[in-house]
Amino acid sequence: MSQARNHGVDHRPVRPSDNRVAGPGASARRHVAARLAVGAPALPVLVVAAVVCADLVEGAGMIWLPLLAAGPALAATTNGPRGVLCVGVLAVLVGATLGVRDGVPGRELAAVLSALVAVTLASGLAGVLRGRRERVLAAVRSVAETAQHALLVPVPATVGPFQVAVRYSAAAAEARIGGDLYALIPTPHGVRLIVGDVRGKGLPAVGTAALVLGVFREAAHDEPDLLAVVDRIERSLTRNLGRDDFVTAVVAGYPREGQLEVVNCGHAPPLLARASGSISAVEPAVPAPPLGLRDLTGHTPGLQTLPFADGDQLLLYTDGVTEARDGGRAFYPLAEGLQRHVSQEPAHTVGALHEELLAHVGGRLHDDAALLLIRKPVPSGAEPEAPGPSGTGPDAHAPLPEARCCS
């Protein structure tokens, strides 16, 4: 009876069968290995497990043991130092166990284990450096986004005589933040607006956008002539930008009833949607270089004057919209999209275009995209019937001609 009681007490921590197979030291090693495996990344652990399976099947010892170094090396690409250390220690323990099982000579086994330790330390250092770079990049992105949001202030739904809607989407990639700009303000000379795209990305592009918007807001109030506003921006960029930097932009104004002025500096042409339902591109009569490059070309932009009646709409955008591609590398057809979705509510039109754009690219933009739509509302009681959502107006199936503008 005494022996039975002692037997029960002696084997309470582990099962009797386990105690017969391995001693307390082996049990402790298994416990440590299990804890390391729990904290280790899944994919590198699977690599280590694959090497173990290959060794158990082949029983070749030294042929498979060096491949254990792939575990900590792979962990360094996706995990921090802790994950690398877990995989590295796990690989060393597994290597030592398999080496002893397969009868690998002590000197050769020591060389393999030393190599595993060296790879683990090097991979851990690489993980530390990678994590530091990621933190720096996240900080830069946060600063750029904050600065960009401070620059691109919300635009009211009504500015002067216009209904207005704006939609801006930042690219998903960290390195592509910044570059697009827009502003729409009432001035003593009528409502004036700008939509542009700065060459380059990141904080330098955000700084250039801030410069352009600051000069535009000041000059739009001071200068009665829209070309003088553009000249002020040009002079400021010439003084402050590098030789390879520039900004494409469309600057527009509404100086008097029924008349819209447009100055295009190397930017994508706005789309003019008439109350009748026709859509046309406002191509510049005389092509002009982007802002900041006038001294290199000697060409100056021209002023275009368009009739802009009740019910007419003007859509300005950046190249992130028209250069967006689908899986088949086809560009997004903005003019056709506007024909489908144009309505009497600019917010509805811009929202539908934005959703269609995201669907076209599969939900992820690779460049910033901005849409700004203004509409001259029709007086109450005289609102015409707008084209349907699929383009059923009187000119819904007409071609998209270039707008005829006088300069």
C-alpha atoms as a printed R data frame, in Angstrom:
    type eleno elety resid chain resno       x      y       z
1   ATOM     1    CA   MET     A     1   0.000  0.000   0.000
2   ATOM     2    CA   SER     A     2   2.896  2.346   0.848
3   ATOM     3    CA   GLN     A     3   4.515  1.646  -2.487
4   ATOM     4    CA   ALA     A     4   1.249  2.412  -4.313
5   ATOM     5    CA   ARG     A     5   0.928  5.746  -2.531
6   ATOM     6    CA   ASN     A     6   4.511  6.653  -3.373
7   ATOM     7    CA   HIS     A     7   3.932  5.672  -6.971
8   ATOM     8    CA   GLY     A     8   0.931  7.994  -7.186
9   ATOM     9    CA   VAL     A     9   2.768 10.904  -5.604
10  ATOM    10    CA   ASP     A    10   5.904 10.487  -7.667
11  ATOM    11    CA   HIS     A    11   4.071 10.561 -11.004
12  ATOM    12    CA   ARG     A    12   1.382 13.204 -10.408
13  ATOM    13    CA   PRO     A    13   3.110 15.979 -12.524
14  ATOM    14    CA   VAL     A    14   3.432 13.751 -15.623
15  ATOM    15    CA   ARG     A    15   1.898 10.604 -16.986
16  ATOM    16    CA   PRO     A    16   3.779  7.395 -16.140
17  ATOM    17    CA   SER     A    17   4.289  6.588 -19.809
18  ATOM    18    CA   ASP     A    18   5.925  9.988 -20.410
19  ATOM    19    CA   ASN     A    19   8.282  9.483 -17.496
20  ATOM    20    CA   ARG     A    20   9.461  6.191 -18.879
21  ATOM    21    CA   VAL     A    21  10.307  7.701 -22.276
22  ATOM    22    CA   ALA     A    22  12.191 10.806 -21.184
23  ATOM    23    CA   GLY     A    23  13.551 12.283 -18.014
24  ATOM    24    CA   PRO     A    24  12.737 15.618 -16.366
25  ATOM    25    CA   GLY     A    25  15.379 17.440 -18.436
26  ATOM    26    CA   ALA     A    26  13.810 16.373 -21.750
27  ATOM    27    CA   SER     A    27  10.360 17.394 -20.483
28  ATOM    28    CA   ALA     A    28  11.642 20.878 -19.634
29  ATOM    29    CA   ARG     A    29  13.175 21.240 -23.080
30  ATOM    30    CA   ARG     A    30   9.873 20.273 -24.697
31  ATOM    31    CA   HIS     A    31   8.085 22.843 -22.540
32  ATOM    32    CA   VAL     A    32  10.488 25.622 -23.595
33  ATOM    33    CA   ALA     A    33  10.202 24.639 -27.254
34  ATOM    34    CA   ALA     A    34   6.409 24.684 -27.016
35  ATOM    35    CA   ARG     A    35   6.408 28.210 -25.538
36  ATOM    36    CA   LEU     A    36   8.760 29.433 -28.245
37  ATOM    37    CA   ALA     A    37   6.591 27.916 -30.958
38  ATOM    38    CA   VAL     A    38   3.523 29.706 -29.574
39  ATOM    39    CA   GLY     A    39   5.270 33.106 -29.720
40  ATOM    40    CA   ALA     A    40   6.917 32.498 -33.071
41  ATOM    41    CA   PRO     A    41   5.509 33.584 -36.446
42  ATOM    42    CA   ALA     A    42   3.502 30.921 -38.238
43  ATOM    43    CA   LEU     A    43   5.230 30.755 -41.626
44  ATOM    44    CA   PRO     A    44   8.845 30.505 -40.343
45  ATOM    45    CA   VAL     A    45   7.705 27.847 -37.864
46  ATOM    46    CA   LEU     A    46   6.211 25.895 -40.754
47  ATOM    47    CA   VAL     A    47   9.593 26.073 -42.497
48  ATOM    48    CA   VAL     A    48  11.273 24.625 -39.407
49  ATOM    49    CA   ALA     A    49   8.575 21.952 -39.221
50  ATOM    50    CA   ALA     A    50   9.138 21.056 -42.870
51  ATOM    51    CA   VAL     A    51  12.849 20.524 -42.199
52  ATOM    52    CA   VAL     A    52  11.990 18.314 -39.209
53  ATOM    53    CA   CYS     A    53   9.633 16.207 -41.345
54  ATOM    54    CA   ALA     A    54  12.242 15.860 -44.080
55  ATOM    55    CA   ASP     A    55  14.857 14.747 -41.552
56  ATOM    56    CA   LEU     A    56  12.523 12.249 -39.919
57  ATOM    57    CA   VAL     A    57  11.594 10.751 -43.288
58  ATOM    58    CA   GLU     A    58  15.065 10.688 -44.795
59  ATOM    59    CA   GLY     A    59  17.098 10.383 -41.616
60  ATOM    60    CA   ALA     A    60  19.972 12.155 -43.376
61  ATOM    61    CA   GLY     A    61  21.118 14.370 -40.517
62  ATOM    62    CA   MET     A    62  23.562 16.962 -41.838
63  ATOM    63    CA   ILE     A    63  21.851 17.223 -45.210
64  ATOM    64    CA   TRP     A    64  18.733 18.893 -43.755
65  ATOM    65    CA   LEU     A    65  19.958 20.623 -40.583
66  ATOM    66    CA   PRO     A    66  21.502 23.710 -42.318
67  ATOM    67    CA   LEU     A    67  18.092 24.478 -43.857
68  ATOM    68    CA   LEU     A    68  16.820 25.394 -40.384
69  ATOM    69    CA   ALA     A    69  18.495 28.793 -40.902
70  ATOM    70    CA   ALA     A    70  15.706 29.657 -43.343
71  ATOM    71    CA   GLY     A    71  13.330 30.004 -40.370
72  ATOM    72    CA   PRO     A    72  14.903 33.048 -38.620
73  ATOM    73    CA   ALA     A    73  15.905 34.570 -41.973
74  ATOM    74    CA   LEU     A    74  12.277 34.485 -43.150
75  ATOM    75    CA   ALA     A    75  11.023 35.807 -39.811
76  ATOM    76    CA   ALA     A    76  13.193 38.917 -40.238
77  ATOM    77    CA   THR     A    77  11.211 39.949 -43.334
78  ATOM    78    CA   THR     A    78   7.847 40.062 -41.574
79  ATOM    79    CA   ASN     A    79   8.440 40.187 -37.817
80  ATOM    80    CA   GLY     A    80  10.314 42.100 -35.185
81  ATOM    81    CA   PRO     A    81  13.302 40.993 -33.104
82  ATOM    82    CA   ARG     A    82  11.138 38.998 -30.674
83  ATOM    83    CA   GLY     A    83   9.657 36.864 -33.452
84  ATOM    84    CA   VAL     A    84  13.109 36.307 -34.984
85  ATOM    85    CA   LEU     A    85  14.526 35.290 -31.599
86  ATOM    86    CA   CYS     A    86  11.690 32.821 -30.997
87  ATOM    87    CA   VAL     A    87  12.188 31.166 -34.376
88  ATOM    88    CA   GLY     A    88  15.977 31.167 -33.964
89  ATOM    89    CA   VAL     A    89  15.903 29.515 -30.528
90  ATOM    90    CA   LEU     A    90  13.344 27.030 -31.794
91  ATOM    91    CA   ALA     A    91  15.588 26.195 -34.760
92  ATOM    92    CA   VAL     A    92  18.626 25.707 -32.481
93  ATOM    93    CA   LEU     A    93  16.724 23.399 -30.121
94  ATOM    94    CA   VAL     A    94  15.285 21.403 -32.999
95  ATOM    95    CA   GLY     A    95  18.706 21.224 -34.696
96  ATOM    96    CA   ALA     A    96  20.371 19.991 -31.525
97  ATOM    97    CA   THR     A    97  17.674 17.368 -30.962
98  ATOM    98    CA   LEU     A    98  17.791 16.080 -34.533
99  ATOM    99    CA   GLY     A    99  21.583 16.117 -34.583
100 ATOM   100    CA   VAL     A   100  21.800 13.960 -31.480
101 ATOM   101    CA   ARG     A   101  19.058 11.655 -32.816
102 ATOM   102    CA   ASP     A   102  20.792 11.200 -36.166
103 ATOM   103    CA   GLY     A   103  24.208 10.694 -34.618
104 ATOM   104    CA   VAL     A   104  25.818 13.775 -36.206
105 ATOM   105    CA   PRO     A   105  29.449 14.158 -35.052
106 ATOM   106    CA   GLY     A   106  29.830 16.725 -32.280
107 ATOM   107    CA   ARG     A   107  32.139 19.056 -34.217
108 ATOM   108    CA   GLU     A   108  29.852 19.190 -37.251
109 ATOM   109    CA   LEU     A   109  26.765 19.665 -35.103
110 ATOM   110    CA   ALA     A   110  28.454 22.509 -33.211
111 ATOM   111    CA   ALA     A   111  29.269 24.223 -36.525
112 ATOM   112    CA   VAL     A   112  25.643 23.964 -37.678
113 ATOM   113    CA   LEU     A   113  24.296 25.292 -34.374
114 ATOM   114    CA   SER     A   114  26.802 28.165 -34.411
115 ATOM   115    CA   ALA     A   115  25.654 29.084 -37.901
116 ATOM   116    CA   LEU     A   116  22.032 29.054 -36.726
117 ATOM   117    CA   VAL     A   117  22.904 31.385 -33.845
118 ATOM   118    CA   ALA     A   118  24.757 33.749 -36.209
119 ATOM   119    CA   VAL     A   119  21.850 33.825 -38.670
120 ATOM   120    CA   THR     A   120  19.416 34.488 -35.816
121 ATOM   121    CA   LEU     A   121  21.463 37.428 -34.509
122 ATOM   122    CA   ALA     A   122  21.884 38.914 -37.978
123 ATOM   123    CA   SER     A   123  18.185 38.456 -38.742
124 ATOM   124    CA   GLY     A   124  17.235 40.046 -35.421
125 ATOM   125    CA   LEU     A   125  19.362 43.090 -36.244
126 ATOM   126    CA   ALA     A   126  17.706 43.294 -39.666
127 ATOM   127    CA   GLY     A   127  14.296 43.154 -37.959
128 ATOM   128    CA   VAL     A   128  15.271 46.032 -35.652
129 ATOM   129    CA   LEU     A   129  16.386 48.178 -38.580
130 ATOM   130    CA   ARG     A   130  13.269 47.327 -40.585
131 ATOM   131    CA   GLY     A   131  11.018 48.254 -37.677
132 ATOM   132    CA   ARG     A   132  12.845 51.561 -37.263
133 ATOM   133    CA   ARG     A   133  12.401 52.398 -40.951
134 ATOM   134    CA   GLU     A   134   8.708 51.530 -40.756
135 ATOM   135    CA   ARG     A   135   8.230 53.840 -37.771
136 ATOM   136    CA   VAL     A   136   9.988 56.689 -39.566
137 ATOM   137    CA   LEU     A   137   7.872 56.129 -42.673
138 ATOM   138    CA   ALA     A   138   4.683 56.048 -40.591
139 ATOM   139    CA   ALA     A   139   5.682 59.338 -38.930
140 ATOM   140    CA   VAL     A   140   6.382 60.971 -42.296
141 ATOM   141    CA   ARG     A   141   3.070 59.760 -43.646
142 ATOM   142    CA   SER     A   142   1.214 61.070 -40.598
143 ATOM   143    CA   VAL     A   143   2.821 64.504 -40.944
144 ATOM   144    CA   ALA     A   144   2.092 64.613 -44.678
145 ATOM   145    CA   GLU     A   145  -1.534 63.621 -44.188
146 ATOM   146    CA   THR     A   146  -2.015 66.192 -41.423
147 ATOM   147    CA   ALA     A   147  -0.489 68.934 -43.539
148 ATOM   148    CA   GLN     A   148  -2.554 67.882 -46.543
149 ATOM   149    CA   HIS     A   149  -5.801 67.918 -44.586
150 ATOM   150    CA   ALA     A   150  -4.952 71.358 -43.236
151 ATOM   151    CA   LEU     A   151  -4.383 72.635 -46.781
152 ATOM   152    CA   LEU     A   152  -7.393 71.050 -48.464
153 ATOM   153    CA   VAL     A   153 -10.049 72.639 -46.295
154 ATOM   154    CA   PRO     A   154 -13.664 71.500 -46.767
155 ATOM   155    CA   VAL     A   155 -15.580 73.365 -49.464
156 ATOM   156    CA   PRO     A   156 -19.151 74.481 -48.638
157 ATOM   157    CA   ALA     A   157 -22.045 73.027 -50.602
158 ATOM   158    CA   THR     A   158 -22.803 76.527 -51.919
159 ATOM   159    CA   VAL     A   159 -20.213 79.150 -52.872
160 ATOM   160    CA   GLY     A   160 -21.525 82.349 -54.412
161 ATOM   161    CA   PRO     A   161 -24.023 81.434 -57.148
162 ATOM   162    CA   PHE     A   162 -22.753 77.838 -57.446
163 ATOM   163    CA   GLN     A   163 -23.645 74.477 -56.038
164 ATOM   164    CA   VAL     A   164 -20.342 72.743 -55.271
165 ATOM   165    CA   ALA     A   165 -19.169 69.218 -54.543
166 ATOM   166    CA   VAL     A   166 -15.612 67.965 -53.932
167 ATOM   167    CA   ARG     A   167 -14.275 64.458 -53.539
168 ATOM   168    CA   TYR     A   168 -10.628 63.754 -52.743
169 ATOM   169    CA   SER     A   169  -9.061 60.310 -52.353
170 ATOM   170    CA   ALA     A   170  -5.497 59.825 -51.177
171 ATOM   171    CA   ALA     A   171  -3.511 56.963 -52.640
172 ATOM   172    CA   ALA     A   172  -3.007 53.890 -50.488
173 ATOM   173    CA   ALA     A   173   0.751 53.769 -50.921
174 ATOM   174    CA   GLU     A   174   2.719 55.725 -48.312
175 ATOM   175    CA   ALA     A   175   5.183 57.140 -50.823
176 ATOM   176    CA   ARG     A   176   2.415 58.731 -52.896
177 ATOM   177    CA   ILE     A   177   0.925 61.144 -50.389
178 ATOM   178    CA   GLY     A   178   0.506 64.726 -51.461
179 ATOM   179    CA   GLY     A   179   0.510 66.530 -54.769
180 ATOM   180    CA   ASP     A   180  -3.122 67.276 -55.578
181 ATOM   181    CA   LEU     A   181  -4.616 70.626 -54.621
182 ATOM   182    CA   TYR     A   182  -7.884 72.501 -54.942
183 ATOM   183    CA   ALA     A   183  -9.538 75.652 -53.619
184 ATOM   184    CA   LEU     A   184 -12.711 77.579 -54.364
185 ATOM   185    CA   ILE     A   185 -13.272 81.013 -52.822
186 ATOM   186    CA   PRO     A   186 -15.600 84.004 -53.292
187 ATOM   187    CA   THR     A   187 -13.730 87.233 -54.058
188 ATOM   188    CA   PRO     A   188 -14.631 90.827 -54.966
189 ATOM   189    CA   HIS     A   189 -14.034 89.760 -58.589
190 ATOM   190    CA   GLY     A   190 -16.397 86.791 -58.444
191 ATOM   191    CA   VAL     A   191 -15.935 83.172 -57.443
192 ATOM   192    CA   ARG     A   192 -12.507 81.810 -58.326
193 ATOM   193    CA   LEU     A   193 -11.183 78.291 -58.145
194 ATOM   194    CA   ILE     A   194  -8.093 76.218 -58.814
195 ATOM   195    CA   VAL     A   195  -7.438 72.504 -59.246
196 ATOM   196    CA   GLY     A   196  -3.843 71.342 -59.697
197 ATOM   197    CA   ASP     A   197  -1.313 68.568 -59.398
198 ATOM   198    CA   VAL     A   198   2.240 68.997 -58.112
199 ATOM   199    CA   ARG     A   199   5.031 66.966 -59.645
200 ATOM   200    CA   GLY     A   200   6.334 64.480 -57.121
201 ATOM   201    CA   LYS     A   201   4.923 63.053 -53.897
202 ATOM   202    CA   GLY     A   202   5.441 63.213 -50.154
203 ATOM   203    CA   LEU     A   203   6.269 66.205 -47.977
204 ATOM   204    CA   PRO     A   204   7.993 68.236 -50.752
205 ATOM   205    CA   ALA     A   205   4.802 68.019 -52.827
206 ATOM   206    CA   VAL     A   206   2.702 69.054 -49.834
207 ATOM   207    CA   GLY     A   207   4.970 72.075 -49.342
208 ATOM   208    CA   THR     A   208   4.633 73.081 -52.996
209 ATOM   209    CA   ALA     A   209   0.852 72.683 -52.817
210 ATOM   210    CA   ALA     A   210   0.802 74.927 -49.748
211 ATOM   211    CA   LEU     A   211   2.789 77.553 -51.648
212 ATOM   212    CA   VAL     A   212   0.445 77.476 -54.652
213 ATOM   213    CA   LEU     A   213  -2.717 77.660 -52.559
214 ATOM   214    CA   GLY     A   214  -1.362 80.465 -50.409
215 ATOM   215    CA   VAL     A   215  -0.441 82.604 -53.408
216 ATOM   216    CA   PHE     A   216  -3.733 81.801 -55.142
217 ATOM   217    CA   ARG     A   217  -5.853 82.850 -52.163
218 ATOM   218    CA   GLU     A   218  -4.035 86.162 -51.879
219 ATOM   219    CA   ALA     A   219  -3.904 86.948 -55.592
220 ATOM   220    CA   ALA     A   220  -7.525 85.906 -56.189
221 ATOM   221    CA   HIS     A   221  -8.648 88.714 -53.890
222 ATOM   222    CA   ASP     A   222  -6.112 91.299 -55.072
223 ATOM   223    CA   GLU     A   223  -6.056 90.872 -58.855
224 ATOM   224    CA   PRO     A   224  -9.107 91.791 -60.957
225 ATOM   225    CA   ASP     A   225  -7.633 89.963 -63.984
226 ATOM   226    CA   LEU     A   226  -7.536 86.153 -63.823
227 ATOM   227    CA   LEU     A   227  -4.330 86.041 -65.895
228 ATOM   228    CA   ALA     A   228  -2.699 88.270 -63.281
229 ATOM   229    CA   VAL     A   229  -3.573 85.671 -60.646
230 ATOM   230    CA   VAL     A   230  -1.828 83.005 -62.712
231 ATOM   231    CA   ASP     A   231   1.177 85.293 -63.207
232 ATOM   232    CA   ARG     A   232   1.513 85.760 -59.445
233 ATOM   233    CA   ILE     A   233   1.592 82.005 -58.918
234 ATOM   234    CA   GLU     A   234   4.107 81.590 -61.738
235 ATOM   235    CA   ARG     A   235   6.497 84.175 -60.280
236 ATOM   236    CA   SER     A   236   6.321 82.617 -56.824
237 ATOM   237    CA   LEU     A   237   7.036 79.128 -58.143
238 ATOM   238    CA   THR     A   238   9.913 80.379 -60.274
239 ATOM   239    CA   ARG     A   239  11.574 81.780 -57.156
240 ATOM   240    CA   ASN     A   240  10.949 78.779 -54.907
241 ATOM   241    CA   LEU     A   241  10.951 75.597 -57.018
242 ATOM   242    CA   GLY     A   242  13.796 73.587 -58.476
243 ATOM   243    CA   ARG     A   243  14.394 73.456 -62.215
244 ATOM   244    CA   ASP     A   244  12.673 70.082 -62.567
245 ATOM   245    CA   ASP     A   245   9.623 70.908 -60.439
246 ATOM   246    CA   PHE     A   246   6.312 72.184 -61.771
247 ATOM   247    CA   VAL     A   247   2.581 72.271 -61.132
248 ATOM   248    CA   THR     A   248  -0.176 71.587 -63.643
249 ATOM   249    CA   ALA     A   249  -3.322 73.563 -62.881
250 ATOM   250    CA   VAL     A   250  -6.614 74.937 -64.138
251 ATOM   251    CA   VAL     A   251  -7.617 78.323 -62.743
252 ATOM   252    CA   ALA     A   252 -11.182 79.476 -63.354
253 ATOM   253    CA   GLY     A   253 -13.317 82.462 -62.443
254 ATOM   254    CA   TYR     A   254 -16.897 83.704 -62.738
255 ATOM   255    CA   PRO     A   255 -16.497 87.484 -63.139
256 ATOM   256    CA   ARG     A   256 -20.017 88.239 -64.314
257 ATOM   257    CA   GLU     A   257 -23.377 86.588 -64.851
258 ATOM   258    CA   GLY     A   258 -23.373 83.882 -67.514
259 ATOM   259    CA   GLN     A   259 -19.637 84.024 -68.205
260 ATOM   260    CA   LEU     A   260 -16.881 81.665 -67.086
261 ATOM   261    CA   GLU     A   261 -13.143 82.305 -67.515
262 ATOM   262    CA   VAL     A   262 -10.641 79.437 -67.682
263 ATOM   263    CA   VAL     A   263  -6.834 79.402 -67.754
264 ATOM   264    CA   ASN     A   264  -5.253 75.995 -68.340
265 ATOM   265    CA   CYS     A   265  -1.574 75.517 -67.462
266 ATOM   266    CA   GLY     A   266  -0.678 72.055 -68.722
267 ATOM   267    CA   HIS     A   267  -3.529 70.364 -66.852
268 ATOM   268    CA   ALA     A   268  -6.181 67.872 -67.959
269 ATOM   269    CA   PRO     A   269  -9.043 69.761 -69.661
270 ATOM   270    CA   PRO     A   270 -12.189 70.300 -67.543
271 ATOM   271    CA   LEU     A   271 -15.442 68.712 -68.651
272 ATOM   272    CA   LEU     A   272 -18.382 71.027 -69.393
273 ATOM   273    CA   ALA     A   273 -21.834 69.520 -68.903
274 ATOM   274    CA   ARG     A   274 -24.551 71.644 -70.474
275 ATOM   275    CA   ALA     A   275 -28.085 71.787 -69.102
276 ATOM   276    CA   SER     A   276 -29.181 70.062 -72.336
277 ATOM   277    CA   GLY     A   277 -27.164 66.965 -71.362
278 ATOM   278    CA   SER     A   278 -24.185 67.319 -73.728
279 ATOM   279    CA   ILE     A   279 -20.661 66.765 -72.387
280 ATOM   280    CA   SER     A   280 -17.577 68.416 -73.879
281 ATOM   281    CA   ALA     A   281 -13.920 68.819 -72.953
282 ATOM   282    CA   VAL     A   282 -12.697 72.397 -72.528
283 ATOM   283    CA   GLU     A   283  -9.466 72.082 -74.482
284 ATOM   284    CA   PRO     A   284  -7.186 75.143 -74.329
285 ATOM   285    CA   ALA     A   285  -7.141 77.178 -77.525
286 ATOM   286    CA   VAL     A   286  -3.364 77.671 -77.103
287 ATOM   287    CA   PRO     A   287  -1.472 74.994 -75.103
288 ATOM   288    CA   ALA     A   288   0.481 76.449 -72.193
289 ATOM   289    CA   PRO     A   289   3.239 74.931 -70.046
290 ATOM   290    CA   PRO     A   290   2.689 73.947 -66.404
291 ATOM   291    CA   LEU     A   291   3.251 76.532 -63.716
292 ATOM   292    CA   GLY     A   292   6.938 76.948 -62.956
293 ATOM   293    CA   LEU     A   293   8.161 76.178 -66.492
294 ATOM   294    CA   ARG     A   294   7.252 79.365 -68.358
295 ATOM   295    CA   ASP     A   295  10.842 80.632 -68.424
296 ATOM   296    CA   LEU     A   296  11.963 77.430 -70.140
297 ATOM   297    CA   THR     A   297   9.366 77.560 -72.920
298 ATOM   298    CA   GLY     A   298   8.563 81.232 -73.352
299 ATOM   299    CA   HIS     A   299   4.865 80.400 -73.841
300 ATOM   300    CA   THR     A   300   2.197 82.185 -71.815
301 ATOM   301    CA   PRO     A   301  -1.280 80.805 -71.092
302 ATOM   302    CA   GLY     A   302  -4.360 82.305 -72.712
303 ATOM   303    CA   LEU     A   303  -7.692 83.253 -71.198
304 ATOM   304    CA   GLN     A   304 -10.728 81.343 -72.454
305 ATOM   305    CA   THR     A   305 -14.228 82.733 -72.002
306 ATOM   306    CA   LEU     A   306 -17.165 80.328 -71.969
307 ATOM   307    CA   PRO     A   307 -20.896 80.912 -71.723
308 ATOM   308    CA   PHE     A   308 -22.089 79.370 -68.463
309 ATOM   309    CA   ALA     A   309 -25.852 79.387 -68.194
310 ATOM   310    CA   ASP     A   310 -28.295 78.149 -65.583
311 ATOM   311    CA   GLY     A   311 -28.060 74.363 -65.265
312 ATOM   312    CA   ASP     A   312 -24.540 74.153 -66.699
313 ATOM   313    CA   GLN     A   313 -21.830 72.297 -64.784
314 ATOM   314    CA   LEU     A   314 -18.018 72.228 -64.873
315 ATOM   315    CA   LEU     A   315 -16.002 69.258 -63.616
316 ATOM   316    CA   LEU     A   316 -12.324 69.744 -62.775
317 ATOM   317    CA   TYR     A   317 -10.119 66.802 -61.794
318 ATOM   318    CA   THR     A   318  -6.560 65.572 -61.458
319 ATOM   319    CA   ASP     A   319  -4.749 62.898 -63.456
320 ATOM   320    CA   GLY     A   320  -5.233 60.370 -60.677
321 ATOM   321    CA   VAL     A   321  -8.795 60.056 -62.023
322 ATOM   322    CA   THR     A   322  -8.178 59.732 -65.759
323 ATOM   323    CA   GLU     A   323  -4.993 57.667 -65.373
324 ATOM   324    CA   ALA     A   324  -6.576 55.102 -63.060
325 ATOM   325    CA   ARG     A   325  -6.428 51.645 -64.682
326 ATOM   326    CA   ASP     A   326  -8.367 48.463 -64.190
327 ATOM   327    CA   GLY     A   327  -6.988 44.927 -64.238
328 ATOM   328    CA   GLY     A   328  -6.807 45.030 -68.028
329 ATOM   329    CA   ARG     A   329  -4.771 48.290 -67.942
330 ATOM   330    CA   ALA     A   330  -7.706 50.295 -69.369
331 ATOM   331    CA   PHE     A   331  -8.045 53.925 -68.249
332 ATOM   332    CA   TYR     A   332 -11.130 55.113 -66.431
333 ATOM   333    CA   PRO     A   333 -13.470 56.836 -68.963
334 ATOM   334    CA   LEU     A   334 -14.366 59.956 -66.993
335 ATOM   335    CA   ALA     A   335 -16.401 61.651 -69.732
336 ATOM   336    CA   GLU     A   336 -18.597 58.591 -70.165
337 ATOM   337    CA   GLY     A   337 -18.938 58.311 -66.393
338 ATOM   338    CA   LEU     A   338 -20.060 61.921 -66.144
339 ATOM   339    CA   GLN     A   339 -22.568 61.294 -68.933
340 ATOM   340    CA   ARG     A   340 -24.017 58.403 -66.930
341 ATOM   341    CA   HIS     A   341 -24.164 60.092 -63.541
342 ATOM   342    CA   VAL     A   342 -24.727 63.803 -64.181
343 ATOM   343    CA   SER     A   343 -27.660 65.111 -62.164
344 ATOM   344    CA   GLN     A   344 -29.023 68.260 -60.581
345 ATOM   345    CA   GLU     A   345 -27.169 67.452 -57.336
346 ATOM   346    CA   PRO     A   346 -23.365 67.871 -57.624
347 ATOM   347    CA   ALA     A   347 -22.781 65.836 -54.470
348 ATOM   348    CA   HIS     A   348 -24.671 62.908 -55.977
349 ATOM   349    CA   THR     A   349 -22.790 63.186 -59.276
350 ATOM   350    CA   VAL     A   350 -19.344 63.360 -57.679
351 ATOM   351    CA   GLY     A   351 -20.159 60.577 -55.222
352 ATOM   352    CA   ALA     A   352 -21.282 58.272 -58.040
353 ATOM   353    CA   LEU     A   353 -18.147 59.058 -60.060
354 ATOM   354    CA   HIS     A   354 -15.951 58.342 -57.067
355 ATOM   355    CA   GLU     A   355 -17.605 54.986 -56.381
356 ATOM   356    CA   GLU     A   356 -17.325 54.025 -60.033
357 ATOM   357    CA   LEU     A   357 -13.656 55.020 -60.064
358 ATOM   358    CA   LEU     A   358 -12.886 52.829 -57.054
359 ATOM   359    CA   ALA     A   359 -14.769 49.936 -58.636
360 ATOM   360    CA   HIS     A   360 -12.780 50.433 -61.845
361 ATOM   361    CA   VAL     A   361  -9.418 50.078 -60.060
362 ATOM   362    CA   GLY     A   362 -10.536 47.316 -57.737
363 ATOM   363    CA   GLY     A   363 -10.842 49.476 -54.630
364 ATOM   364    CA   ARG     A   364  -7.282 50.792 -54.424
365 ATOM   365    CA   LEU     A   365  -5.984 53.956 -56.074
366 ATOM   366    CA   HIS     A   366  -2.307 54.247 -56.951
367 ATOM   367    CA   ASP     A   367  -2.314 58.045 -57.160
368 ATOM   368    CA   ASP     A   368  -4.194 60.847 -55.452
369 ATOM   369    CA   ALA     A   369  -7.478 61.692 -57.181
370 ATOM   370    CA   ALA     A   370  -9.504 64.889 -56.844
371 ATOM   371    CA   LEU     A   371 -12.881 65.806 -58.330
372 ATOM   372    CA   LEU     A   372 -14.421 69.281 -58.068
373 ATOM   373    CA   LEU     A   373 -17.804 70.015 -59.650
374 ATOM   374    CA   ILE     A   374 -19.595 73.369 -59.805
375 ATOM   375    CA   ARG     A   375 -23.162 73.871 -61.046
376 ATOM   376    CA   LYS     A   376 -25.087 77.036 -61.806
377 ATOM   377    CA   PRO     A   377 -28.522 76.247 -60.402
378 ATOM   378    CA   VAL     A   378 -31.669 77.066 -62.301
379 ATOM   379    CA   PRO     A   379 -34.044 79.505 -60.556
380 ATOM   380    CA   SER     A   380 -36.770 77.818 -58.551
381 ATOM   381    CA   GLY     A   381 -39.700 76.709 -60.680
382 ATOM   382    CA   ALA     A   382 -37.694 76.658 -63.906
383 ATOM   383    CA   GLU     A   383 -35.581 73.550 -63.274
384 ATOM   384    CA   PRO     A   384 -35.253 71.529 -66.505
385 ATOM   385    CA   GLU     A   385 -35.400 67.759 -66.603
386 ATOM   386    CA   ALA     A   386 -31.880 66.395 -66.138
387 ATOM   387    CA   PRO     A   387 -30.526 63.336 -67.956
388 ATOM   388    CA   GLY     A   388 -31.283 60.031 -66.304
389 ATOM   389    CA   PRO     A   389 -28.607 57.990 -64.508
390 ATOM   390    CA   SER     A   390 -27.842 56.029 -67.653
391 ATOM   391    CA   GLY     A   391 -27.650 59.092 -69.883
392 ATOM   392    CA   THR     A   392 -31.153 59.371 -71.341
393 ATOM   393    CA   GLY     A   393 -31.185 63.114 -72.001
394 ATOM   394    CA   PRO     A   394 -31.676 64.616 -75.464
395 ATOM   395    CA   ASP     A   395 -27.957 64.477 -76.246
396 ATOM   396    CA   ALA     A   396 -27.087 61.391 -74.220
397 ATOM   397    CA   HIS     A   397 -25.818 59.458 -77.232
398 ATOM   398    CA   ALA     A   398 -24.120 62.348 -78.942
399 ATOM   399    CA   PRO     A   399 -20.315 62.280 -79.317
400 ATOM   400    CA   LEU     A   400 -18.133 64.230 -76.886
401 ATOM   401    CA   PRO     A   401 -16.813 67.154 -78.914
402 ATOM   402    CA   GLU     A   402 -14.270 69.643 -77.764
403 ATOM   403    CA   ALA     A   403 -15.757 72.820 -76.360
404 ATOM   404    CA   ARG     A   404 -15.569 75.779 -78.686
405 ATOM   405    CA   CYS     A   405 -14.118 78.616 -76.684
406 ATOM   406    CA   CYS     A   406 -13.041 82.069 -77.509
407 ATOM   407    CA   SER     A   407  -9.681 83.271 -76.278
